[in-house]
Amino acid sequence: MPKFIFAYHGGGMPETPEEGARVMAAWNDWYAEMGDAVVDGGAPVGQSMTVSTHGVAGDGGANPLSGYTVVETASMEVACEMAKGCPMVADGSGSVEVAPLIDM
């Protein structure tokens, strides 16, 4: 079965412990809904650097990555449906880029 990466863009750090608990509960609930399809829960990421022939930029690029998850499911369509349940999509604070992982 194919694997897909969910690349998260947007979101933010919770401002209070209570908000942090609410956010974590939403992510845990979403992961539970996806069940065994989650093969790597991934992690949030810090500020990225963009490396190119022009040098290194510390601004994270045009659409900075904020985290990732890897899922295994039947198709891109199913993966995209799963991604719609992401808490950042649901609350409007971010987006999920879905891409197939290619076995080499």
Sine and cosine of phi, psi and omega as CSV:
sin_phi,cos_phi,sin_psi,cos_psi,sin_omega,cos_omega
0.00,0.00,0.64,-0.77,-0.05,-1.00
-0.94,0.33,0.44,-0.90,0.05,-1.00
-0.94,-0.35,0.51,-0.86,-0.01,-1.00
-0.72,-0.69,0.59,-0.81,0.10,-1.00
-0.98,-0.17,0.70,-0.71,0.15,-0.99
-0.98,-0.18,0.92,-0.39,0.04,-1.00
-0.98,-0.20,0.87,-0.49,-0.08,-1.00
-1.00,-0.03,0.67,-0.74,0.05,-1.00
-0.78,-0.63,0.76,-0.65,0.02,-1.00
0.99,-0.16,-0.43,-0.90,-0.08,-1.00
0.98,0.20,-0.24,-0.97,0.00,-1.00
-0.06,-1.00,0.14,-0.99,0.02,-1.00
-0.99,0.14,0.70,-0.71,0.05,-1.00
-0.87,0.50,0.57,-0.82,-0.05,-1.00
-1.00,-0.01,-0.33,0.94,0.00,-1.00
-0.72,-0.70,0.35,-0.94,0.07,-1.00
-0.86,0.51,-0.59,0.81,0.01,-1.00
-0.91,0.41,-0.69,0.73,0.05,-1.00
-0.90,0.43,-0.64,0.77,0.04,-1.00
-0.86,0.51,-0.67,0.74,0.01,-1.00
-0.91,0.41,-0.65,0.76,0.02,-1.00
-0.90,0.43,-0.69,0.73,0.00,-1.00
-0.90,0.43,-0.72,0.69,0.00,-1.00
-0.89,0.46,-0.62,0.78,0.03,-1.00
-0.89,0.45,-0.65,0.76,0.02,-1.00
-0.90,0.45,-0.68,0.73,0.02,-1.00
-0.92,0.40,-0.69,0.73,0.02,-1.00
-0.89,0.46,-0.64,0.77,0.04,-1.00
-0.89,0.45,-0.69,0.73,0.00,-1.00
-0.90,0.44,-0.71,0.71,0.03,-1.00
-0.87,0.49,-0.64,0.77,0.02,-1.00
-0.89,0.45,-0.63,0.77,0.05,-1.00
-0.88,0.48,-0.61,0.79,-0.02,-1.00
-0.98,0.20,-0.36,0.93,0.10,-1.00
0.83,0.56,-0.74,-0.68,-0.07,-1.00
-0.93,0.37,-0.16,0.99,0.05,-1.00
-0.91,0.42,-0.43,0.90,0.01,-1.00
-0.98,0.20,0.94,-0.35,0.01,-1.00
-0.99,-0.16,-0.35,0.94,0.08,-1.00
-0.52,-0.85,0.95,-0.33,-0.03,-1.00
-0.89,0.45,-0.24,0.97,0.04,-1.00
0.92,0.39,-0.47,-0.88,-0.06,-1.00
-0.15,-0.99,0.35,-0.94,0.20,-0.98
-0.95,0.32,0.35,-0.94,0.03,-1.00
-0.82,-0.58,0.40,-0.92,0.06,-1.00
-1.00,0.09,-0.13,-0.99,-0.02,-1.00
-0.85,0.53,0.81,-0.59,-0.01,-1.00
-1.00,-0.03,0.31,-0.95,0.09,-1.00
-0.92,-0.40,0.62,-0.79,0.05,-1.00
-0.96,-0.27,0.86,-0.51,-0.02,-1.00
-0.96,-0.29,0.81,-0.58,0.03,-1.00
-0.58,-0.82,-0.03,-1.00,0.04,-1.00
-0.91,0.42,-0.27,0.96,0.02,-1.00
-1.00,0.04,-0.07,1.00,-0.01,-1.00
0.85,-0.53,-0.45,-0.89,-0.03,-1.00
-0.86,-0.51,0.80,-0.61,0.04,-1.00
-0.91,-0.42,0.68,-0.74,-0.05,-1.00
-0.99,-0.15,0.31,0.95,-0.07,-1.00
-1.00,-0.09,0.04,1.00,0.02,-1.00
0.99,0.16,0.00,1.00,0.03,-1.00
0.99,0.14,-0.13,-0.99,-0.10,-1.00
-0.92,0.38,-0.53,0.85,-0.04,-1.00
-0.63,-0.78,0.98,0.20,-0.15,-0.99
-0.85,0.53,0.64,-0.77,0.07,-1.00
-0.96,0.29,0.69,-0.72,0.05,-1.00
-0.90,-0.44,-0.11,0.99,0.05,-1.00
0.23,-0.97,-0.01,-1.00,-0.03,-1.00
-0.42,-0.91,0.31,-0.95,0.13,-0.99
-0.53,-0.85,0.51,-0.86,0.10,-0.99
-0.90,-0.44,0.77,-0.63,0.04,-1.00
-0.84,-0.54,0.36,-0.93,0.07,-1.00
-0.82,-0.57,0.87,-0.49,-0.04,-1.00
-0.45,-0.89,0.12,-0.99,-0.18,-0.98
-0.91,0.42,-0.54,0.84,-0.11,-0.99
-0.35,-0.94,0.21,-0.98,0.09,-1.00
-0.87,0.50,-0.64,0.77,-0.01,-1.00
-0.88,0.47,-0.68,0.73,0.02,-1.00
-0.91,0.41,-0.68,0.73,0.02,-1.00
-0.87,0.50,-0.68,0.73,0.01,-1.00
-0.90,0.43,-0.63,0.78,0.06,-1.00
-0.89,0.46,-0.66,0.75,0.03,-1.00
-0.89,0.45,-0.67,0.75,-0.04,-1.00
-0.89,0.46,-0.46,0.89,0.02,-1.00
-0.88,0.48,-0.38,0.93,0.01,-1.00
-0.99,0.11,-0.04,1.00,-0.01,-1.00
-0.84,0.54,0.73,-0.69,0.00,-1.00
-0.83,0.56,-0.55,0.83,0.02,-1.00
-0.94,0.34,-0.53,0.85,0.07,-1.00
-0.95,0.30,-0.71,0.71,-0.04,-1.00
-0.88,0.48,-0.63,0.78,-0.03,-1.00
-1.00,-0.09,0.01,1.00,0.07,-1.00
0.98,0.20,0.18,0.98,-0.05,-1.00
-1.00,0.00,-0.11,0.99,-0.04,-1.00
-0.21,-0.98,-0.16,-0.99,-0.02,-1.00
-0.64,-0.76,0.24,-0.97,0.03,-1.00
-0.82,-0.57,0.83,-0.56,0.12,-0.99
-1.00,-0.06,0.79,-0.61,-0.03,-1.00
-0.93,-0.36,0.80,-0.60,0.01,-1.00
-0.63,-0.78,0.62,-0.78,0.04,-1.00
-0.96,0.29,0.60,-0.80,0.14,-0.99
-1.00,0.00,0.74,-0.68,-0.08,-1.00
-0.97,-0.25,0.84,-0.54,0.08,-1.00
-0.95,0.32,0.74,-0.67,0.01,-1.00
-0.94,-0.34,0.00,0.00,0.00,0.00
